[in-house]
């Protein structure tokens, strides 16, 4: 639609004009690709206009072969994440096929501010995707000490075992990261 294309390009005045002429901020199927693309491209004013016009921040949209919520796309921009959460976006939404969560995306993208915003908003720290991988495991693969500390402080299980049998401690020990090995052991990781 014209609204989707204008939102994708960040044309605030065009989006505003289309919305004032009754363009629907939501797709016929219920999602909001306009909101998704505006979020993805960092067009905060467009995101604000779409939310004010009733764009639904809960309903995922299809992107390629994935079904993702708008909040997942916003990871990487603190302001967008806060804006969508304040509009009611669920910090526990996931990519529908894999169970990959927004907290996992923040942990994998090594953004401690986003991780902390999500945790403060009620993100489930021990949720796992279809492979049994948690946000802590994604943070361990990135060896991001500050995110690992935030996740552990929020109650992440240092002994969780993913489907292939690996634990967070195994992941960081394999790479020789002494500081994180020490941190995980301090937080109760089983060395055996």
Secondary structure, 3 states (H helix, E strand, C coil): CHHHHHHHHCCHHHHHHHHHCCCCCCCCCCCCHHHHHHHHCCCHHHHHHHHHCCCCCCCCEEECCEEECHHHHHCCCHHHHHHHHHCCCCCCCECCCCCCEHHHHHHHCCCHHHHHHHHHCCCCCCCECCCCCEHHHHHHHHCCHHHHHHHHHCCCCCCCECCCCCEHHHHHHHCCCHHHHHHHHHCCCCCC
